[in-house]
Amino acid sequence: MEVYLVRHTETVCEKGICYGQSDVSILEPYLDLFESIKKQIPPAAIVYSSPLFRCTELAHYLSSSSIITDSRLMEMNFGDWEMKKWDAIPPDDFAPWMNDFVNVAVPNGESFVDLYHRVDDFLENELQNPHNMPIVIVAHAGVIRSILCKITDLPLKDAFQNQVNFGAVIKIEL
């Protein structure tokens, strides 16, 4: 089965802001970028999306029919760190997470392995495709990295080896 992993386009957040599950908007103008992304995916596909605006806006543009939103495709929950500058996070909170982001949960948030498990649950339970249509998943860098770790058996600690730029389209076979 063909699966297209699509990362949302750039957000309005200034560089250095932690905005995992915060529902932020995307940087305008974006229609030319959307059109460029649309040219890279098949015209008839089942489109899944994170429910966050930065993904649904793109997903609606890519789909000629309705999209399927799923909260398991949301970015990592950064809990107490949401919408804070990375360099303003207290070192006593930040250091343990930086040393083991895979297993250490952000205060009132989640760890990367938590994100991985919910994305894996989505893959195992939702991607039953009896019509053999291509699938498009519009999501976030963390979600896409976790999928790439799963299909390549890359250890989660090495997830950042997977480059996932804004607006990236990555075709995989499942």
C-alpha positions in Angstrom: 0.0 0.0 0.0 1.3 3.4 -0.9 1.4 5.9 2.0 2.3 9.5 1.6 3.5 11.2 4.8 3.0 15.0 4.5 4.3 17.5 7.1 2.3 20.7 7.5 3.8 23.9 6.2 5.6 26.5 8.4 3.7 27.9 11.3 3.4 31.5 12.5 5.4 30.7 15.6 8.7 32.5 15.9 11.8 30.3 15.9 12.6 28.8 19.3 9.0 28.3 20.5 7.8 24.9 21.7 4.3 24.3 20.1 3.6 20.6 20.0 -0.2 20.3 20.5 -0.9 24.0 20.6 -3.3 24.8 17.7 -1.3 27.4 15.9 -1.9 28.8 12.4 0.3 28.5 9.3 2.4 31.2 7.7 0.9 32.9 4.7 1.0 32.9 1.8 0.7 29.1 1.6 -1.4 28.3 -1.4 1.5 27.9 -3.8 3.1 25.5 -1.3 -0.1 23.6 -1.0 -0.3 23.3 -4.8 3.3 22.0 -4.9 2.5 19.4 -2.3 -0.7 18.4 -4.1 1.3 17.7 -7.3 3.3 15.1 -5.4 0.4 12.9 -4.2 -2.1 10.9 -6.2 -5.4 12.6 -7.0 -7.5 9.8 -5.5 -6.4 9.0 -2.0 -7.8 8.5 1.5 -6.6 11.5 3.5 -6.0 11.3 7.2 -5.0 14.3 9.3 -4.0 15.5 12.7 -7.0 17.6 14.0 -4.7 20.6 14.5 -5.4 23.5 12.1 -1.9 23.5 10.6 -2.7 20.0 9.3 -6.4 20.1 8.5 -6.0 23.3 6.4 -3.6 21.4 4.1 -5.5 18.1 4.2 -8.7 19.8 3.0 -6.8 21.4 0.2 -5.3 18.0 -0.8 -8.6 16.0 -0.7 -11.4 16.2 -3.2 -13.6 14.5 -0.6 -13.8 14.6 3.2 -10.8 14.0 5.3 -10.5 11.7 8.4 -9.0 13.5 11.4 -7.5 11.4 14.2 -6.0 12.8 17.5 -3.4 10.0 17.5 -1.8 11.9 14.7 -1.2 15.0 16.8 2.3 16.2 17.6 3.9 15.3 20.9 2.2 16.8 23.9 4.8 19.2 25.4 2.6 19.8 28.5 4.0 22.6 30.6 6.4 23.7 27.8 3.7 24.5 25.2 4.2 27.9 23.7 7.3 28.7 25.8 10.7 29.5 24.4 12.9 26.4 24.5 15.6 28.4 26.3 13.1 29.5 29.0 12.4 26.0 30.1 13.9 25.4 33.5 17.2 23.4 33.2 16.1 21.0 35.9 13.1 20.0 33.7 14.9 20.2 30.4 18.1 18.3 31.1 16.5 14.9 31.9 14.3 15.1 28.8 17.3 16.1 26.6 19.3 13.1 28.0 16.5 10.7 27.2 13.6 12.3 25.2 12.5 8.8 24.2 11.5 7.7 27.8 11.3 10.9 29.9 7.9 12.6 29.7 7.7 16.4 29.6 6.0 17.7 32.8 2.2 17.2 32.2 3.0 16.0 28.7 4.4 12.9 27.1 7.6 11.2 26.0 8.5 10.3 22.5 7.7 6.6 23.2 4.2 7.7 24.3 3.8 9.5 20.9 5.2 6.4 19.1 2.7 4.1 20.8 -0.3 6.2 19.8 0.9 6.6 16.2 1.6 2.8 16.1 -2.0 2.2 17.4 -3.3 4.4 14.5 -1.2 2.5 12.0 -2.3 -0.9 13.3 -6.0 -0.1 13.6 -6.9 2.5 11.0 -4.9 1.6 7.9 -7.1 -1.3 6.9 -7.4 -0.4 3.3 -9.7 -2.9 1.5 -9.9 -0.7 -1.7 -6.1 -0.6 -2.0 -6.3 3.2 -2.4 -3.2 5.3 -1.6 -3.2 6.9 1.8 -2.1 10.4 2.7 -1.3 11.3 6.3 -1.0 15.0 7.0 0.8 15.3 10.3 3.8 16.7 12.2 7.5 16.0 12.3 7.4 13.9 15.4 4.6 11.7 14.0 6.3 11.2 10.7 9.6 10.4 12.4 7.9 7.8 14.6 6.4 6.2 11.5 9.8 6.2 9.7 11.4 4.6 12.8 8.8 1.9 12.8 9.1 0.9 9.1 12.9 1.1 9.1 13.5 -0.4 12.5 15.4 2.7 13.5 15.8 3.0 17.2 13.6 5.8 18.6 16.7 7.5 20.1 17.8 8.1 16.5 14.5 9.5 15.2 16.1 12.9 14.4 18.2 11.2 11.7 15.0 11.4 9.7 14.9 14.8 8.1 11.3 16.1 7.9 11.1 19.7 6.6 8.0 21.8 6.5 5.9 20.7 3.6 7.8 17.5 3.1 6.2 14.6 1.2 7.7 11.2 1.9 6.3 8.2 0.0 6.5 4.8 1.8 5.2 1.3 1.2 3.3 -0.5 3.9 
